[in-house]
Amino acid sequence: MINPVSHVAAMSPYALAELTAPADKRAISLSQNESLRPPSPLAIAAAAEAVAGAQLYPDPDWRDLRKALADLHDIPAEGILCGNGSMELIASLTQAFADERNAVLAPVHAYPFFRTAARIARARYDTAPEQDGCVVVDALLSAVQPDTCIVFVANPGNPTGTRISRAELVRLRETLRGDILLVIDEAYGEFADHLGEPVFDLVARGDTVILRSFSKAYGLAGMRVGWGLFPSDIAQEVRKVTNPNNISVAGQAAATAALADQIYMRETCEVTAMLRDGFIDRLRRAGFDVPGSFTNFALIRFADAEAAKQVDAALRAESVFLRAQGGAGLPACLRVTIGDAEMLDIAAGLLERWAERARQ
């Protein structure tokens, strides 16, 4: 028998969505936080054209994409790294800056891949309590240990959908030790950009990284394109452990073209927010506990884990797939991606009928 290394053997596989539908029903997936719209037509055309040159390796420096990002966000192109989704950049950061001698810290209900990345790097994974599903800066600061080397904060958060203000992020950064790397994951940042609280300027300190993704607001989850703004010395180390040809020619072309169609992306965010808020209001009227969200999903909180399990099973029987949140320490919650109006109407109707039966 060929044995894996001990820290990998001790890990559980990363939990993926289970989308097996009954044979006679069409699957309605509201489980993976995908965009409710396809990518911009400009992105689709650019990707199709790029495939004609697919015999060549992609640009390992993502030059066109970096320039487009720099121009859009008014940030230095030389500080931008791109990854095969932001997940690759999260994993590369932990590989480069954490190991068995130190610890990674995150809020208790943070994106579960932070934990996975820490364990791959053999680092201890510590958590800090949240308040009503929201990051608490003072709790994070209290949880810092002498060996803490990275603090991850997703803002807006997944799976909670909550966010903290720029002022609180600045306070966190200014209070953390200078030898702790703060990584702010803004995979859902475009859904909160209208609030006018960018944090890219924190990168100039030399101890902070900001990550973003094309998977959500830009509708390019299938292309696997993430990016981040890095201090130069941090970027230098991270590049050592990322795949040098990590984003396909089609992915780079599609992402670059998508940036040129900001009107389309903003429409996607606006439509998503309208449907999200209407869906949340409908569920609240039916008696569900659903906090507000700054993302393309909503979190439903049930009385206990058993109730969440029953609802999940009832919806799956009708081929409607939500996402259980036990992996994020929220076993009494289900997360609902904001799909199109028809999908949401079907899901809301099933949830309303379950609530009515539960009251009888």
TALIN-V30979 format. One record per backbone hydrogen bond with DSSP energy under -0.5 kcal/mol. CO is the residue of the C=O (numbers start at 1). NH is the residue of the N-H. Records with the same first field share a line. If there is no record, write none. Layout:
CO=NH  NH
//
This chain:
1=3
5=8  9
6=10
8=11
17=19
19=21
22=25
27=29
28=30  321
30=337
40=43  44
41=45
42=46
43=47
44=48
45=49
46=50
47=51
48=52
49=52
50=53
51=54
53=56
59=62
62=66
63=67
64=68
65=69
66=70
67=71
68=72
69=73
70=74  75
76=79
77=80
79=230
81=228
83=85  226
84=88
85=88  89
86=90
87=91
88=92
89=93
90=94
91=95
92=96
93=97
94=98
99=102
102=124
103=149  150
104=126
105=152
106=128
107=110
111=114
112=115  116
113=117
114=118
115=119
116=120
117=121
118=123
119=122
124=104  126
126=106
128=108
130=132
131=134
134=131
135=137
136=140
137=141
138=142
139=143
140=144
141=144
145=148
147=103
149=181
150=105
151=183
152=107
153=155  185
157=161
161=294
162=156  157
165=169
166=170
167=171
168=172
169=173
170=174
171=175
172=176
177=180
179=181
180=182
181=151  183
182=184  209
183=153  185
184=186  211
185=155
186=189
188=191
189=192  193
192=195
193=196
199=202
200=203
201=204
202=205
203=206
207=182
209=184
210=229
211=186
212=227
214=220
215=35  221
216=219
220=223  224
221=224
225=214
226=83
227=212
228=81  230
229=210
231=235
232=236
233=237
234=238
235=239
236=240
237=240
238=241  242
239=242
243=246
248=252
249=253
250=254
251=255
252=256
253=257
254=258
255=259
256=260
257=260
258=261
261=265
262=266
263=267
264=268
265=269
266=270
267=271
268=272
269=273
270=274
271=275
272=276
273=277
274=278
275=279
276=280
277=281
278=282
279=283
280=284
281=285
282=286
283=288
284=287
288=290
289=301
296=338
298=336
299=291  301
300=302  334
301=289
304=308
305=309
306=310
307=311
308=312
309=313
310=314
311=315
312=316
313=317
314=318
315=318  320
316=319
319=28  321
320=322
321=30
322=324
323=335
325=328  330
326=329
330=325  333
332=302
333=325
334=300
335=323  337
336=298
337=339
340=344
341=345
342=346
343=347
344=348
345=349
346=350
347=351
348=352
349=353
350=354
351=355
352=356
353=357
354=358
355=359
356=360
357=360
//
